[in-house]
Amino acid sequence: MKASSPSTDEKFQIGMLLSDTRYRGTSLQVITFIIFVAVFFWLVDNTLKNLALLGKDVSFNFLFLRAGYDINQRLIPYSSDSTHGRAAVVGILNTLLVAFVGCVIATILGLFVGILRLSKNWLVAKLMSAYIEGFRNVPVLLWIVMVFALLTEFTPAPKAFKGADPQATMLFFDSVAITNRGTYFPAPILNEGAYWVIFIFILSVFAVIFLKRYADKLKRETGKDFPTFLVSIAILIFPSTILFFALGSPISLEYPYLKGFNFKDGIHLRNSFLALTLALALYTSAFIAEIVRAGIMAISKGQTEAASSLGLRPNKIMNLIILPQALRIIVPPLISNYLNLTKNSSLAIAVGYMDVRGTLGGITLNQTGRELESMLLLMGFYLCVSLLISSVINYYNRSFQIVVR
């Protein structure tokens, strides 16, 4: 018996929107959307009415008022006379700096630990297992506070008083100073012609990317290997170096030096930034290591054995056969860990690091009394950053997915 289907000549009726399978799916989606919009506007209207009863309105003019507070670490010029909007921008840049550096360190460390976790050496495998279990089973806030305490209590003062702990000394050819007030690095000084060197270096980076794509295409079409590693290093180093000396060394370094009871000049990375970034990176790397281990173990052992029978070394097998296939499994859950690291950076207030949570969602909120506006801006920032990270990683993920012809 054949299933009956609606006749195409049947006259349309309102009841068919739910009874007819041709319209039911669309009708339910439209009804759901209308209910969602109605509930949303009811919540907005109810919120505005409650604010009106309290004598408040929704306004973002507070962003143009004088902030009146200092921020100890910043990437752009800022003073207490700057506006709340600029303070929010400083906090946003501080958050993005922690997120970027933390994700890079966590990825490198997680990949390294995940591979060593599969080592045939019993001691190495157990040490990596202890590392993973130790970091991921302790709350990240405790790691942040502990790393901050280690950097503050177990590093020397810039200049010690009589009878106190030893004072800090310069390391790496008198260029780096590690103290209980932070770490000091040489700062680059850009003179005339420096931007040309930077421009050539950026062009070299794009040239290396183009070379890598050309080498991959050549290998797919002909099976020939192109020495991309040595050529890429030559492209990155020689053009910029030649132009650097031709222009008379337009980029110099400003070294930190001890003046009074603290170091001056150079780049000062405060212990709050170092503790937050290192703790988040170590914590996240433990999860990434497990993702890497699972991705590698998902690849059939037969491929490893077949590659070994062809005479390939273990490092070649890992780089050319295992990891390219495992990345298809590793990358999707990797996005969640990047997002968690970015959102966990809001714990920076525990060590006094002024991120966007401490500026816009902290001091600015308390001074202006604009709780709703500050929270909306804060939520919008984290939403945009999360969507951006997801888009970039998903684009990278699509670039090496298997294409079915």
N, C-alpha and C positions, 0 to 999 in steps of 0.2 A: 504494500500500500504506500503510495507516494504522499509526502506531506503537502498539505494545501498551502498555497501562497496567495497573498492578497492580489486581487485583480488590478491591473494598471488603469482600468477604466472606471474603477470605483470612485465615487464622489467623496472628496475630503470632508471629514467631520472633526470637530474639536476633540472628541473622545479618542480619536486615532493617535493623538500625541502620546498617549500612554499605552494604548492597547496594541498599536501597530508597531512591529519590530523595526520598521523603516524609520520611525520618528522617536521611538522610546529613548534610545541612548542620548540623542541630542536634547530631548526635552528634559531629561533628568539632570543633565549638565547645566542647562540654562536655569532650572529651578534652584539647583545647589548654588550657583553663582549669585543669583538674586538674593537668596537667604544670607549668603556670606557678606555681600555688600550691605544689606540691610542691618545685620548685626554690627558690622564695622562702623557704619554711620551712627547707629544708636549709641555705641560706646563713645565715639568722638563727641556727639552731642551731649551725652550725659556728663562726660568729663568737663566740657566747656561750661556747662551749667553749674557744676559743683565748684569750678574755679571762680565763676562769677559770684557765687554766694560767699566765697572766701575773700572777695575783693581782688582777685588776680586775673590777669589776662595772659594769653600766649604771645610772647614777644621775644625776639632774638636780638633786641637792641643792646642787651648787656654785653654782647661780644665786642662792642665798640667803646666800652667804658675802660677806665684805667684799672689794670690788674692789681697793682700795689704789693706784689710779692715776687720774690726771687726764685729762680730755678737754677740749681747748682750745676747741672750738665745740660748743654744745649748745642745744637748743630748750626743754628742761625743766631744772629745778634738779638739780644733780648735784655731788657732791664725792667725794674719794677714800675717804670712809667709806661711800659707797653700796654696794649689792650688785652682783654681777656681772649679775644680771637687769636692774637699772636701767641699768647700763652698756650692756647689749645693746639696751635700749629707746632709749637716746640714739643709739646707732649706727644703729638702724633708722630713727628719725626723720631723722637726717642723710642717710641713703641716699634716703629718700622725698623729701626736699627737693631734692636734686640731680636725681633722676629727674623730678620734676614741673616744676621750672624749666627743666631741660634740654630736656624734650619740648616745652614751650611755645615756647621760643626756636627750637628746631630746626624746628618746624612752620611758624612764621611766616617764618623765614629761608628754609627750603626752598621754600615756596610762592612767595615773592618771587623767588628765584633761578631756580626752574624756569620761571616765566613769562617772566622777562627772557632766559632762555636761548633762547627762541623769538622774540626781538625781531628785527625787520627791520634794526635798526641793527647794522652789522657789528662795530663796536667793542664795544658792549654785549654782544652775543652771545658774542664771543670772550673777553671778560673773565669772564663767567659760566662759560664752558666751562673756562677756566683755574682758576677757583675750585673747580669741581666736581672736576676731575681732580687738582688739587693736594691737596685735603683727603682724598679717598677712597682715594688710592693711597699714602698715608703712614700707618704704624701709629698708632693713636689714642694709644698711650702716649707716643710722641714728641711729639705735639701737646700733650698734658697737661704734659709736662716743659717744653716750649718756652714755652707760655703762662705757666706759673709763673715761669720765668726772666725773661720780659719784665716781668711784674708786679712782680717783686722787684728786678731790677737797673735798670730804667729809670724807676722812680717815685721821688720824693724821700722823704727821711726825714722823720718828723714834726717834728723839730727838729734841725738840723744843727749839728755842732761847728764851731769855727773852722777855716777852710780846707777844709771838707768840701763836699759837694754842697749845692745850695740846699734849704731846708726846704720842707715842704708848706704850701700855702696853701688856704684855704677857697674853695670854688666855689659857684656857684648861690646867690647872696645869703648867703654864709657859712653854708651848711647841709650841704655835702658836702666831705669831705676824702679825697683819694686819696693813699695813702702806700705805702711799701715794706713796711709791716706789715699792710696791708689797707685797705679803704675804709669810711668812717664816714658813716652816714646819720642823719637825725633819727629819733628813736624816739617813737611815739605814747604819750601818757599818758592813760589812761582814768580820768576823774573820775566823780562821781555823775551818773547820767543818761546816761552814754555807751552803755550797753548798749541803751537804748531807741533811740538813733540807729542803732546797728548792726542792731537788729531791724527797724526800718523800712526800712533799706537792703536787707536780705535779702528782705523782702516786695516791695520794688520790683523786685528781680531776678526774682522769680517772676512778678510782673505783666508784666514785659517778655517773658518766655518765653510766657506765655499770650497776650499781644498778638500775638507773632510767629505763633503757631499759628492764631489767629483770622484774621490777615491772609492767611496761606497758604490757609486754607479759603475765605475770601471770594474770593480770586483764582481758585481752582479752580472755584468755583460760578458766579461772575458775571463774572470777567475784570477786575474793578476793582482798581486798586492802592490800598493804604492807606499813608499816609506813616509807616511804622513807625520810621524812623530818628530823625526829629525828636521824635516822640511818646515813643520809648523814652528818649532823652536827657532829656526833660522829666520823665518818671517816675522816672528814676534820680537826678536832681539835686534837684528842687524839694522833694519831701516831706522828705528827709533834711536838706537845708539849712535849711528852715523850722524843723524840730524842733531842729536844732543851735543856732540862734540863740535859739529860744524857751526852751531849757533853760540858756542862758548859756554857750555854748561848752564843753560837758563834755569835749571831746577836745582836748588840746593837744599840742605837740611839744617833745621834749627834744633840744636841739641839741648836737652834739659840740663840745668846746672843748679847746684845747691846755693841758695841765697837765704841767709838767716836760718830759720828753722823749717824751711820747706824748699822744694824744688820749683824752679821757674821755667817758663817757656816749654816748648815741645807740646806733645799731645798728652793730655791728662785723662786717663781712664779711671774713673772712680771705682772704689771697691763695690759700690752698690750695683753699677752696671756690670762689672765682671762677675759678681756673685750671681746676679739674676740670669745673665746669659749662659754662664757655665752650668748652673744648676738645671736650667730648662733644657740645655743641649744634652747633658748627661742623662737626665730623666727620659727625654724623648728618644735618645739613641737606644735605650734598652728595648723600647717597643719596636723601633725600626729594625733592630738586630733580629728580633723574633720573626718579623715580616720577611726579612731577607732569608733567614734560615728556612722558613716555610716555602718561600718561592723556589729556592734551590732544591729542596727535597722533593718538590712537585715534579721536577724534571726526571724523566726515566733514567735509571742507572745504566740502561743499555746504551744510551748515547755516550756516556762517559767511558764505558768499556770499549765501545767502537772507536772513539777518538784515541784512547790509549793504544789500541791495537794498530793504529796508523802511525804511532810513534810521536804523538803530540805530548808536550810536557804538561804537567798539571796546571801551571799558570795560563798556558795557551788554551787549554780545555775550558778553564773557568771564564776567560775573557772572550773567547770566540764562540763557545757553544752553550755553556750553562747560563751565564748572566744575560745575554741577549734574549733568551727565551724566558728566563725567570722575571725579567723586568715587566713583562706583560701581567704577571701575577703580583709583583711587588708594588708597582706604581699606584693602582687604585686605592688600596688601604693607606698608602703613604700620605695621601692628601689629608686624611683625617688627622694624622699626627702633626702635620704642618699647621693645620687649623687649631689643634689643641695647644700647640706651642705658642701660637700667636695670641690666643685668648688667655692662656695661663700667664702671659706677661703682665696681665692686670694685677698680679700679686706683687708687683714691684713696690707698692707702698710699704710692704713689710720690711724692706731694707732701705727705704728712703729714696728710691729712684723715681724721678718725676716723669712718669709716662703720661699718656692721655688720661688714664684713670686717676692719676694724682692731680693733674691740672684741671681739665674740664670737668671730670667727675668727682673731684675732691675739693680743692681750695676755691675754684670758681663757683662751684655749686653752693658751697657754704656761704661765700661772701655775697652772692647775688640773690640767693633764695630761689633761683630758677631751677627747681628740681626736675620738672617735666621736660623743659627745653634741653637741659644738660643731658638727661638720660636719653632723650630722642637722638641728639647729636652723637652721643657715645655709641648707642646701639647702631645708628646708621654707619658710623665709621667701621665698627667691627664687621658689620654685614658686608660693606663694600670690599674690605680687605679679604674677607673669607671668600667672596665670590670671585675676586681677582685671582687669588691663589688657586682656587678650584679650576678656573678657566685656563690658566697658564699650564698647570700640571695635566689637565685633560687634553689640551692641545699637544703637549709632549707625548702623552700616552697614545693618542691617535697616530702619531707619526711613526710608530714602530709596530702597530697592530697588523696582524695578518690580513691581507686584502684577498678576498675570494673573488676570482674572476668568473 
